[in-house]
Amino acid sequence: MNKMLHNLGESLASRVIDLLPAAVRAKTYGQMSRVDQPLAKEYVFKLAQTKEELEACFRLLYREYVKADFMKPDLCGMRVMLHHALPTTSMLMCRYRERVVGTVSLIRESKLGFPMQRVFDLDEVFRMGGNVAEVSALVIDTNFRSLKNQILMPLLKFLYEYAEYRFDTRHLIIAVNPHHIGFYEDVLCFRRLPGGEVKHYDFVNGAPAMGAHLDLEKAKETFYQKYAHLSPEKNLYHYFTTASLPNGQFPHRRFHTTTDPVMTPELIDYFFNQRTAIFATLGRQEAQMLHAIYNLPEYKRYLPPLPAGTLRERGALREREREYDRAHRRFPVRCPARLRISRLGISHSVALTVYECAERVFCAHAERPLAVGLSGEADVDLGEFERCTLPVEVVRLSKHSKRVVMLGLRSLDGDQGKLWLKFVRALSNAPTAADLEEATRFSNDDAQ
């Protein structure tokens, strides 16, 4: 009864705050969002990577969503989404000693789309350019309610840093209960998506929802204007852009990749076949997408079976898979690079950031406009200790900017070419981020 009254009180408090004038509402939320209360070292913010960590997050989500009436009780005792099966989804967590007390998921765009796309129009966000990620499944353990704000703000800071610097994200989108939209607008500087409130959002058991968006490229300036002049305990500009998070533990990466896949074939089977029936309920299109994403033999046995169909249908399916491979066998990265070119006897150097790579091409953002046909050598930092130098030529420009370019590799001969192929083939064949630590076992030096 006490818990029920406490939850009712919180809900009423949120509604009262939302009815306040904008200036008063912002000040009220600001008083609730202090960032000068450090957590004990027993609290750790990290990526959920193990079976035990993932299950603890799924169970926490289930408990809190059922309490909030955002989902119906289920015998499995977990809330697991299909998007959690994807290598482009990361589940972040706050752990107190051995207990998970907070979690949030970050979902990169994929062929499955975003959960929000069922009811929210995201075209305006897509038109801005840059990678988009949906913030989803954010909960704090109600048993740690007295520390809720102290846990929430560091968890959000960890999310922001992970999204921008590790996930190569420009835009964050989120669907929130209308009673909480004020916090995201007034404190975190999100802006509402067009369309207003959705009265019945199936993703949260029919509860209402509102969509919001934050452009991380512009967020620093917004935070500076809003918070830079405030005292340390309220200065969210300093907190999100400069302050360190001693309790944060980012995953180690051998290479400059931008995702941290953790779902091994065994974990896929455990969470999506054994503990839940998610795979058993998928339609043909979703099953086909999973087979295209996990185009590795060790995963196939655990994925939902593809419908047999007629010979013509099977042939068309194989062709679609081949088309998918041709179109999508590029891998997201964030590699610093430098293009060295010579024109009229004068050497030039152009800084690049490689954001996508394949065996014979890579795509990059250049510090200044380039032209098709320019050739030279590119020094590419593949990881902390590995770099290769490749002969390249600019083969394509983006229709939107001459600073967004595709470069073709003119040769893969010699040790430098082998190093590049080892890198790309490891990205293609390593099931999880941990497997990239042993990239050499995915090499095939004789295959060119």
N, C-alpha and C positions, 0 to 999 in steps of 0.2 A: 504493500500500500504506500509506504514511504517513497519507494522508487517511482511509483505511478504518479504521485503528487509532485515529485521533483521534476519528472518529465513534463507534466502538465504546466508546471510553473515556468520551465524553460521555454516551452512553446508559446505561452502567453507573453512572456518577456520579449521574445523575438517579434511577435505581432505588434506589441506596443511600440518597440523601437522603430519598426518600419512605418508607423503612423506619424512619427515625429517629423518636423520640418527638416529639410535636407542638411542644413548646417548643424542643427542640434543632433541629428542622427549620426552624422560623421564624427562629431565630437564624442558621442557616447560610445560608438564602436572603437574610437581611438583610445579611450580610457580602458577598454577591455583588452587591448592588443599590445600590452607592454612587452618589450623585448630585452629587458635588463635583468631577467630572472634565469640565470643559467641552471640547466638540469644537472643532476648528479652524473658522474661518469658511468653509472650502471645503465644509463639510457644510451642506446646506440641507434643511429639511423643508417640504413643500408638497403641494398637490393636483396629481395628474397630470392634465394638461389637453391636451397636444398628442399627435399621433399617435406621435411619437418617445418621449415619456415613457410613454404607455400601453403601447406595445410593449415598452419596456425592463422595465416592471413585470411584464408577462405572461411575458416570457422568464426573468426572475429567478425568478418563481414556478415556472415549469416546471422549471428546473434544480434548484432546491432540493427540490421535491416528488418529482422522479424519484430524486434522491439518497436521500431519506428513504423511498422506496418508497410514497409516498402517491398516486402515479399512474404509469401505464405510459408508456413512451416513445411519442412521437407525432411524425410528420414535420413538423408545423407548428411544433414547438419552442416552444409557448406554452401556458400554462394560462389559459383564458378561461372564465368562467361565464356562463350566460344572464343572471344578475342584473347582470353588468357592463354589459349593454345598457340598463339602466333609468335614467331620469333621477333616481331616488331612491337611487342607489348612488354613493358617492365613493371613489376610490382615492387613498390618501395614500402619499407616498414620501419616502425619504431619498436625497438625491443627494450624491455626493462628486465635486466638479468636474463632469465630464460623465457620470459613471457612476451608475446607480441601484444602491444597496447595501442598501436595505431598503424594504419596502412592506407595507401593510395596507389592507384594504377595509372600509368601513362601509356596511352594507346596511339601508336604511329599510324598514319594512313596506310591502308592496304587494299587489296582487291575486295575484301569483305566490307569495306567502308567503315564508318564510325557508327557506334550505337546511336549517337545523337541524330544521325542523318535520317532516321525513321520519321522524325517529326520536326526537325529544325532545318531551315534553309542556310547552308553554309557557303553559297556561291560567292558572297561578298568577301568572305575570308580567303577563299581559294584565289580570287582575282588579285589579291595583294602579293601573291608569290611567297615562296619560302615554305619550309616544312611545317605541317600542322600536326598537333597531338591533342588528343582528348584526355582531360583529367577526369578520372572516374573512380568510383568505389572508395571514397574518402570517409574513413570512420576513425573515431577515438574510442577506446574501451570505456564504457560508462562507469566501470569500477575505479577508473582513474579520473573521475569527473572533476575532482578538486584541482587537478593539474592539467585540465583539458587545454586551456589557453597556452600553458607553458609547453605542452607537447605539440599543439597544432602549429604554432608559428615556426619552430625549428623544422617540423616536418614539411611545411610549405617552402621554407628556405632550401631545404635539401632537394625538394621537387624542382624549384626554380633553377638551381645550379645544375642539377642533373639534366633538366630539359634543354637548357641553353648550351651548356658546355660539353655535355656527354651525349645527348640525344639529337643534337644539331637541329633544334626546334626554333622556329620564329613565332609561331602562333599557338597559344593555348586556348582551347575551347572547353566549356563545361556546362552541364545541365544541373541546375540546383533547384531545391524547393523554393518557391517564391518568398517564404518567410526568411530565407537566408541571403537573398540577392543583395540586400543592403550591405552586408559584410563584404561581399566580393566587389561591389561597386565602390563603396566609401573607403574601404581599407586597402584592398588589393588592386584597385584601379581597373577592374574589368569593365567592359561596356556591353550593354544588353544587345543580343542579336535581334534583328528585325522579326516581327511576327508576334511579339508579346508572349503572354503566358499560354502554355499548353495545359488544358484542363485535365487531360487524362493521358498520362505517359505510361504505357504498358511496361516499360523497362523497370519501373519502380512500383509495380502493382497498382497502376492506375492513379497514382498520386499526381498532383499538378507539378509543373516544372517550368523553369525559365532558362533560356540559353544565354551564355555570356562569352566574351572573347577578350583576350589580352594579347597585344602585339609586343613581344619581348624586345623587338628592335627599338621600339619607342618607349618602352616602360621605364628605362633609366631616367629619361628626361622628365617623364610624368612624375615619377617618384621623387626626383630632385625638387621639382617645383612644389610638391605637396608636403614633403617631409624634411628636406635638408636643413631648414631653419629651426627644427624642433629639438628638444632636449634628447639625450641619448636613449632614454627608455621608450621614446615615441618615434625615433628617427628610423623609419623603415627604409629610407633610401640607403643609409649607411648599412643597415642590417642586411638587406638583400644584395647589395652591390659590393660591399667592402669587407664587412665583418666575416671572420672565420667561424666555422661550425665545428668545434672540437669533437663533438660526438658523431660527426658524419664519417662514414667509411665508403668511399667510392670503389667500385670493383676495379681490379687491376686489368689492364688491357695491354697485350703485347703489341697490337697494331692500332692505328688510328681509325678504329671502327666507330660506328655511332649507335649500335644496338648491342644488347647483352642477352642473347637468347639463352634460356636455361632449361627449356623443355626437352629432355632426353626422350627417346622412344619409350622408355619405361615409365617416365612421369606422364607422358601423353596417355598411355594406356591406363595408368592408375587413376588420374583425375577425370578423364573424359569417357572411359569405358567402364572401369570398375566402380569407382565411388559415385559417379553420376552417369546419367544416360544421355549426355549431350550429343555425342556422336551418333547415337541410335536415332535421334530425332531430326537429323539434318536432311535437307532436300538435296536434289541432284547438283544444283549449281554450287552450293556451299561445299559439298563433298569434292567436286572437281577442283575447286579453288585450293582446298587443303592438299590434295594430291599434287597440284602444281607448285605450291609453296614448299612442301616437304617432298621434293622429288629425289629422295634418297631411299635405297632399298630397306634400310633398317627401320624406317618409319612406316612403310607401306602396310605392313602386317597389322598395324594398330589403327590405321585410319579407316573411316567408314567405307565399306565396299562401294565401288562404282557400279551403277546399273549396267547390266549386260547389253540390253538393247539389241538392235539388229546389226548386221555386219556394216551397213552404211553408217549407223549411229556410232559404232565403235571406231570406224575409220575417221569420221568427223571429229570424234573426241580426241583421237591421237593427233590429228592435225591441229586442233585448238591448243593442245598441250605443247606442240612444237612451236606454234605461233607465240604462246605465252613465254616459252623459253627464249625465243629470239628477241622478244620485246622486253623481257624483264631480267635477263641474266646479267644485270648490272648490280653492283653492290654498293650500298651507302657507306661512305667513309668521310673523314674530315682530315685530309692529309695536307700539311703545308708543302708547298712546292715552289720552284723558281724556274721560269722559262728563260733560257739564254739564246738570243738571236743576234745575227749580224746582218746589218743593212748598210750598203755602200761603204763597207770597210769599218763601220762603227759598231761596236758591241753594245747590246742593250740587255737589260735584265728586267723581267716582269714577275712580280710576286703572284702566285696562284694559290687557291685553296681548292684542292680536288675534292669534289663531293660525291662522285659516283665513278665506279671503275668497272671495266670488263677486260677480257684478255687482250683485245686489240685497240681499245679506245679508253679514254677517260674524259669526264666532264669536269669543268673547273670554273670558278669565279676568278677573274683577272682584275688586278688593281687598276688597269686602264684598258681602253678598247683595243681589240686586236682585229686582224683581217684574215679572211680565208686565204690559205696558201702560204702563210708565214711558217717557216720551219726553223728548227734549232734543236737544242737539247734541254730536257726537263730533268731537274734534280728533284726527286719526290721522296719525302720522308714517309716511309711506310709505317714506322713505329718508333718506339723510344730509342732503339739501337740499330735500326735498319733503314738504309737509304739506297735508292738505285738511280742511275742516270740513263735516260732513254732518248733515242732520236725520235722526234715527234713533228707533226705538222698540223696546223689548225685546219680542220676539215668542215666545221660547221659553226655558225653563230646562232644564238637564240634569236627568235623573231622579236623579242622584247628588248634585248640589250646586247651590244657588241662586247660586253665584258663577261658574258656567259658563253663559254665556248666548249666545243668538243675537239679533242686532239687525238689524232690517229697515231699509233705507234708504227714507225716506218720499218723497224727491225726488232726482233727479239733474240738476236744472236748473242752468244757469249754469256758470261756470268751474270751481267746485269739483266739480260732478258730472262734468264732462268730465275733470278731473284723475284722479278715481277710476276712471272707465271706461278711461282710458289705461293706468292701472296694472294693472287686472285683465285687460284684453285683451292687454297685453304678456305677462303671466304665461301667458295661454292660448296665445299664438301664437309666442312667442320659442322657437326650438328649443333654444338653449343659454343658459347664464348670461351669456355674452359678448354675446348679442343683446339682452339687457335694457338694455345701455348705450345702445341706440338705440330706446328704448321708443316714441318718437313715431311711428315708421314703422308701428307696429301699431295706431295709433289710427284710429277712424272716428267722428268727432264727430257725424255725422248719424244714426248708429244709436243709438237709445235703447232 
